[in-house]
Amino acid sequence: MRQISNTRSRSIKETNMAERLSEDARKAAVKALSGWSEVAGREAIARVFTFRDFNEAFGFMARVALVAEKNDHHPEWRNVYKTVEVVLATHDAGGVTERDIRLAEAMNAIARQFGVA
């Protein structure tokens, strides 16, 4: 692995070392995440967030983008007017990892700031 900087290389190492959660751990984690569910036919988790309008939906995405970039872990998502559809999986690990669960928790916390439970 090439060295970018101590902080950046640590982040890259952590990304490469993310371990896929066991089926039981994944199911327990999803159960504890309000609004999230497993994706049929794929080892991933998903949620649809619905806001009052496009401005709130886009504001949510902007805030999540900052968290995602800081953690070098990016969601698959889609926005149509006031809804944001999200799918989380760690591609390098071939499924859901603790990084996905942490990002889902952060997304739920950010959504709550907009009054979305």
Secondary structure as UniProt FT lines:
FT   HELIX           6..16
FT   HELIX           23..32
FT   TURN            34..35
FT   STRAND          37..38
FT   TURN            40..41
FT   STRAND          45..50
FT   HELIX           54..71
FT   STRAND          76..80
FT   TURN            81..82
FT   STRAND          83..88
FT   TURN            91..94
FT   HELIX           98..113
FT   TURN            114..115
//
